């Protein structure tokens, strides 16, 4: 556990970056610090590893006062990931990841073996091991940064806006990969971001800081969305917090309806005959949805030939079976046919849901109360189909 006990940081010119901060970051969980620019998020993070020294107060790692440990020793027991990855440009990817294990006395062969294991764990191909940071994309560099932070298997990780320097698509992928790795490893993580959506998605607990480095509210994401402590928190969380709270309500008993489908490559005439309201869902040989085909009102003369990928409408997200109401509603609203596509854990088509179905479920009193309940776990993006529950909304792949 990381514990801030009345921590203040005041600079010589009188500026107070952090004021009397007290909070706990529980063991094995992700605690997110979020707030406007200049509210002391990064300063708070950097005081944990003593890159910045507190003016007053104490920071504890379990029962150990960080002020009593030499800074270098303290830092070697923590993973640290920053916005631009901070990689050594003259070292290969494998050597970057192996940096801390080598500093801790591990032999080169063991350190390299550990580096290759971590590359696989964070989703990097092993053939990138001999490349240099400049030869990688921004998203790949961030994965290397995470792998390097994990290399010495530290119990604590500090992450300072690690995904903010990449585009939204890559950022979402990195967030999902990060949650997957955390689900396997269960590190104690203090994570800084200015993005409330990222905080809600990743955090087991979210600490909202206001200007002047004061804690405005510390709560589980569902509680933060449902019951902001004051107008500042309500404004920072955003006016669409009711919709985002659906990410903590299980779709549960929401039944997916059967839907006619056709295989990619079948004849267009066959697809039209199977269409419902002018739309038919196209799947690949494994049963994974590939997109919607619009065949309503198409003249017979235009129906010669097979269904190809170029003819498909790729709009719409996929909702995981046993997922959340937010995922189901988004799938329905974004679908060109008006019917949201539901898939099982292997990505195979299960059925469809409509926005009307989801909204009827939202209106049920049990759903409204469930949407503000504290989630039991943040380690998986989609619940097993047999449990029919999920704790966190995760955006599905586009179709």
Secondary structure, DSSP 8 states (H G I E B T S, - for coil): -EEEEEEEEE-TTS-EEEEEEEEEE-TTSEEEEEESTTSSHHHHHHHHTTSS--SEEEEEETTEEGGGS-HHHHHHTEEEE-TTTT--TTSBHHHHHTHHHHHTT--HHHHHHHHHHHHHHTT--GGGTTSBGGGS-HHHHHHHHHHHHHTT--SEEEEESTTTTS-HHHHHHHHHHHHHHHHHH--EEEEEES-HHHHHHH-SEEEEEETTTEEEEEE-HHHHHHS-SSHHHHHHH-TTHHHHGGGGSB-TT---B---EEETTSBHHHHHHH-BTTEEEEE-TTSBEEEEEE-TT--GGGG-SB--GGG-B--SBEEETT-BHHHHHHHHHH-TTSEEEEE-TTSBEEEEEEHHHHHHHHTSHHHHHHTTS--S--S-SS--TTTT--SS-----B-
